Amino acid sequence: MTTIETVSEQRCFEGMQGFYTHASAVCGGPMRYAVFLPPQAAQGPVPVLWYLAGLTCTAETFTIKAGAQRVAAELGLALVMPDTSPRDTGLAGATGDWEFGEGAGFYLDATQEPWTSRFRMYSYVVDELPRLVAERLPLDMNRQGLFGHSMGGHGALTIALRNPHRFRSVSAFAPIVAPSEVPWGQKAFSRYLGDDRDAWAAYDATALVKGGARFGGTILIDQGEADTFLVNQLQPQRFETACEDAGQKLELRMRPGYDHSYYFIQSFIEEHLRHHAAALTA
Ligand SMILES: N[C@@H](CCC(=O)N[C@@H](CSC=O)C(=O)NCC(=O)O)C(=O)O
């Protein structure tokens, strides 16, 4: 069994907020993640909700900024927050640009050198970390949901669309819905995946829906209308059109006055947690 090192554990709303590190076989080095266990976990396995964070974020960002624990404790949901990439890789070009490399793993498995040995966040989030937490924590892995923000919203949508039987619920705050078509995604995908755009489609929510991927429940998205990334990077209408054409159920809520920040996420976190709880605790 992989050794887990506890960085910290603190009582929170009668549950426990922890930060942990472990040696990741998939990412070839140490990885950090956070878990909130609600008080109900003392009685038995609880549903688990994965949160994938955005560019520049760590396992701490959502944990300390979103204010999710109070309602997660009420609803009996465990929260798992992975980091957004491997760290201290020592690879030239992996630091110094907030849109690429460390802090910008894009929840994909890189196929190009030198990234392919370390930047494997798709397999880390889909396979390695779930196995590791399921072995140690009272989590009901038959009741999993997934959500995320921006780059992490892209991760949540693509992972749910590719694994619809694993996840009962999915939602996103201001997701990158069509990375192949916008500067953030084009920069990252060309470096991690190379120039073959067919390889990009597996990590593009809009392309996945156009290609036939479906999620069983309603996909929930909140998007701020005052988000400075809305026009150049996020473009939710691309996903909305693809879902309409495909008959994929989507609730896209445009929120006047809200930007891209964690103040926006704080404002709607309770609605997202209740959306997931409705599917996970039914
Ligand atoms: N360059 C800026 C902006 C970085 C930023 O806005 N990051 C977002 C995610 S963007 C898409 O994935 C974020 O969530 N930041 C964390 C936060 O606490 O707001 C910078 O370096 O700050």
The ligand as an SDF file (V2000), in Angstrom:
LIG
                    3D

 22 21  0  0  0  0  0  0  0  0999 V2000
   -2.5050   35.2760  -13.8330 N   0  0  0  0  0  0  0  0  0  0  0  0
   -3.3800   35.4370  -12.7730 C   0  0  0  0  0  0  0  0  0  0  0  0
   -4.7180   34.7890  -12.9850 C   0  0  0  0  0  0  0  0  0  0  0  0
   -4.8140   33.3400  -12.6930 C   0  0  0  0  0  0  0  0  0  0  0  0
   -6.2510   32.9300  -12.4220 C   0  0  0  0  0  0  0  0  0  0  0  0
   -7.1730   33.7120  -12.5510 O   0  0  0  0  0  0  0  0  0  0  0  0
   -6.4540   31.6720  -12.0680 N   0  0  0  0  0  0  0  0  0  0  0  0
   -7.7760   31.2240  -11.7750 C   0  0  0  0  0  0  0  0  0  0  0  0
   -8.1050   30.0360  -12.6080 C   0  0  0  0  0  0  0  0  0  0  0  0
   -8.0020   30.5080  -14.3300 S   0  0  0  0  0  0  0  0  0  0  0  0
   -8.3920   29.0810  -15.1980 C   0  0  0  0  0  0  0  0  0  0  0  0
   -8.1000   27.9930  -14.9540 O   0  0  0  0  0  0  0  0  0  0  0  0
   -7.8850   30.8860  -10.2970 C   0  0  0  0  0  0  0  0  0  0  0  0
   -8.7500   30.1530   -9.8840 O   0  0  0  0  0  0  0  0  0  0  0  0
   -6.9900   31.4770   -9.5080 N   0  0  0  0  0  0  0  0  0  0  0  0
   -6.9190   31.2330   -8.0970 C   0  0  0  0  0  0  0  0  0  0  0  0
   -7.5740   32.2600   -7.2440 C   0  0  0  0  0  0  0  0  0  0  0  0
   -7.3970   32.1670   -6.0190 O   0  0  0  0  0  0  0  0  0  0  0  0
   -8.2940   33.1220   -7.7590 O   0  0  0  0  0  0  0  0  0  0  0  0
   -2.6950   35.0080  -11.5020 C   0  0  0  0  0  0  0  0  0  0  0  0
   -1.5900   34.4660  -11.5970 O   0  0  0  0  0  0  0  0  0  0  0  0
   -3.2330   35.2190  -10.4110 O   0  0  0  0  0  0  0  0  0  0  0  0
  1  2  1  0
  2  3  1  0
  2 20  1  0
  3  4  1  0
  4  5  1  0
  5  6  2  0
  5  7  1  0
  7  8  1  0
  8  9  1  0
  8 13  1  0
  9 10  1  0
 10 11  1  0
 11 12  2  0
 13 14  2  0
 13 15  1  0
 15 16  1  0
 16 17  1  0
 17 18  2  0
 17 19  1  0
 20 21  2  0
 20 22  1  0
M  END
$$$$
